[in-house]
Structure formats: structure tokens, C-alpha cells
Amino acid sequence: MKLRLIFPAECPYNCIWCYKEGVFSERREQLNISDYVYLIRKTGEVGFNQFKATGGEPTNYPDLPEVIKAARDSHYTDIRMTTIGIKLSEMDFCKSLLDTGLDGVTITVNTFNPEIYMRLTGASKKDFELMKKGLENAVSLFGHSVTLNTVLSREMLDEIPALIQYASERGLGVKVLEMLNEEKIIPPNMYVSLDEFKRKININDGKLINPTREL
């Protein structure tokens, strides 16, 4: 069984497809580190063995290494995190997650084209460079346990092969996500279905590409 914790630490990006899971417009009482540790310990006792930290942006949660350690101490055997990767550009921080028990990381890369990256995410050129450095650090520490996330859009269709090539050369995974648009926040001309993606991209390795509608 999997425990998925959505940390309220806010992501600095403003991606056009984001529905800001775990982030509220009004102030709400939040769990503290003791609450998280208690929850992790109790779920571990009843058989949960997979843990995923997401957000928001989990690396902006100040006690994240302690949370990871609590999962490891509670006998979770698969401990992972999804992030935009900026904070991983700090090697000491990256090592602290590895040392406290993180098994793998998924980084939302989307594209290696800086102009498209900045346009779709609202990030700066500095953010883009930090993401690339964070990806490099993660690959050096976690190896094959790194996965690249990309969100499908019309502009991204021609960018995904470069991600696949990068991942293939390093033995990484790629996870392709279909945009969720229940609130109609995405322009219709940007939407690409998984079926269209599969027709355009030749998928030869089911382990390399994992198209999904789950964010």
C-alpha cells in the first residue's frame, strides 16, 4: 500500500496546467512535523510500504529530510518524491535526502528547450538552469531511480523525443502525463490526448515510457 503525502509548501512555478494540489487560497491549519511522523509511523504499522512526497513543492518543506527518515524508520521500502528539481541543485541537500532514506526521485522536466520551459511554467532562465543542475545531481546520486515527468501539450509533442533520448542514454524512466482540464483553464488548442501522443511517438520500451492520466 502507498502513502502519498501532499506537502503544502508552495511551488514557485505557475504552470498553465497546474491545479495547485495541496495549496489553498485561504490560510488553514497545517500538519507539523510531529503530525507527519505520527501518521507515517502508524501507517507503517498497518502494512503501508510505499511512500511518495509531493506537493506543492516538497523540497520547500523545511523538515523534508526528517519526514524521509521517519518513513525509512517505519519500514517503508520504497520512498520517493516528485519535484521541480530546483532545490536538488544543492548537492548537500540532495545528499541529505539520500542519506535519510530516499530511494528515488521524479523530476518534472517537461522540456530541455529553455524558451518553451519558461513559457509553460512561468519559470526564469535561472530556474531552468537550476533544474538541469538538480537533474544532474539526482542522476549522479540516485542513478536509474530517477524518472523524468513531462506534461503533454501541443507545444511539447516535438520535445518529448529529446527527453526519451536523454533518459534512454542514462537508464532513466520517463512519465508522460495528460493534462487535466476539468476547470477549463487550458486553451483547447494546447490539449493533446494520450491517444494522439501514442500515434505520433513510437513507443518501443514499455518500461521507458509510462503514459498516464494521473498527475
Solvent accessible surface area in square Angstrom, and as a share of the most:
residue,aa,sasa,rsa
1,M,125,0.56
2,K,106,0.45
3,L,20,0.10
4,R,89,0.32
5,L,13,0.07
6,I,57,0.29
7,F,0,0.00
8,P,35,0.22
9,A,19,0.15
10,E,110,0.49
11,C,31,0.19
12,P,89,0.56
13,Y,11,0.04
14,N,102,0.53
15,C,21,0.13
16,I,54,0.27
17,W,13,0.05
18,C,52,0.31
19,Y,96,0.36
20,K,88,0.37
21,E,46,0.21
22,G,20,0.19
23,V,39,0.22
24,F,96,0.40
25,S,122,0.79
26,E,88,0.40
27,R,236,0.86
28,R,125,0.46
29,E,175,0.79
30,Q,89,0.40
31,L,89,0.44
32,N,84,0.43
33,I,37,0.19
34,S,75,0.48
35,D,55,0.29
36,Y,8,0.03
37,V,39,0.22
38,Y,118,0.45
39,L,61,0.30
40,I,0,0.00
41,R,105,0.38
42,K,83,0.35
43,T,18,0.10
44,G,17,0.16
45,E,113,0.51
46,V,103,0.59
47,G,44,0.42
48,F,49,0.20
49,N,62,0.32
50,Q,67,0.30
51,F,2,0.01
52,K,45,0.19
53,A,0,0.00
54,T,12,0.07
55,G,12,0.12
56,G,21,0.20
57,E,4,0.02
58,P,1,0.01
59,T,6,0.03
60,N,72,0.37
61,Y,24,0.09
62,P,116,0.73
63,D,49,0.25
64,L,0,0.00
65,P,32,0.20
66,E,87,0.39
67,V,0,0.00
68,I,0,0.00
69,K,103,0.43
70,A,10,0.08
71,A,0,0.00
72,R,82,0.30
73,D,86,0.45
74,S,14,0.09
75,H,151,0.67
76,Y,2,0.01
77,T,99,0.57
78,D,34,0.18
79,I,0,0.00
80,R,88,0.32
81,M,1,0.00
82,T,24,0.14
83,T,3,0.02
84,I,18,0.09
85,G,0,0.00
86,I,31,0.16
87,K,64,0.27
88,L,1,0.01
89,S,21,0.13
90,E,89,0.40
91,M,65,0.29
92,D,119,0.62
93,F,29,0.12
94,C,0,0.00
95,K,93,0.39
96,S,35,0.23
97,L,0,0.00
98,L,68,0.34
99,D,116,0.60
100,T,32,0.19
101,G,10,0.09
102,L,3,0.02
103,D,46,0.24
104,G,0,0.00
105,V,2,0.01
106,T,22,0.13
107,I,0,0.00
108,T,23,0.13
109,V,0,0.00
110,N,3,0.01
111,T,0,0.00
112,F,55,0.23
113,N,51,0.26
114,P,38,0.24
115,E,105,0.47
116,I,17,0.08
117,Y,1,0.00
118,M,43,0.19
119,R,141,0.51
120,L,4,0.02
121,T,1,0.00
122,G,57,0.55
123,A,10,0.08
124,S,54,0.35
125,K,102,0.43
126,K,143,0.61
127,D,33,0.17
128,F,4,0.02
129,E,76,0.34
130,L,52,0.26
131,M,0,0.00
132,K,76,0.32
133,K,90,0.38
134,G,0,0.00
135,L,3,0.01
136,E,101,0.45
137,N,5,0.02
138,A,0,0.00
139,V,32,0.18
140,S,78,0.51
141,L,46,0.23
142,F,18,0.07
143,G,27,0.26
144,H,142,0.64
145,S,37,0.24
146,V,0,0.00
147,T,35,0.21
148,L,0,0.00
149,N,11,0.05
150,T,0,0.00
151,V,3,0.02
152,L,0,0.00
153,S,0,0.00
154,R,110,0.40
155,E,59,0.26
156,M,0,0.00
157,L,10,0.05
158,D,109,0.57
159,E,34,0.15
160,I,0,0.00
161,P,63,0.40
162,A,53,0.41
163,L,0,0.00
164,I,31,0.16
165,Q,103,0.46
166,Y,42,0.16
167,A,0,0.00
168,S,66,0.43
169,E,113,0.51
170,R,96,0.35
171,G,39,0.38
172,L,8,0.04
173,G,16,0.15
174,V,2,0.01
175,K,51,0.22
176,V,0,0.00
177,L,7,0.03
178,E,7,0.03
179,M,7,0.03
180,L,52,0.26
181,N,37,0.19
182,E,133,0.60
183,E,135,0.60
184,K,162,0.69
185,I,83,0.42
186,I,5,0.02
187,P,61,0.39
188,P,122,0.77
189,N,116,0.60
190,M,34,0.15
191,Y,80,0.31
192,V,0,0.00
193,S,30,0.19
194,L,7,0.03
195,D,80,0.42
196,E,44,0.20
197,F,0,0.00
198,K,100,0.42
199,R,182,0.66
200,K,107,0.45
201,I,16,0.08
202,N,118,0.60
203,I,59,0.30
204,N,129,0.66
205,D,67,0.35
206,G,64,0.61
207,K,187,0.79
208,L,25,0.12
209,I,7,0.04
210,N,79,0.40
211,P,33,0.21
212,T,21,0.12
213,R,136,0.49
214,E,126,0.57
215,L,61,0.31
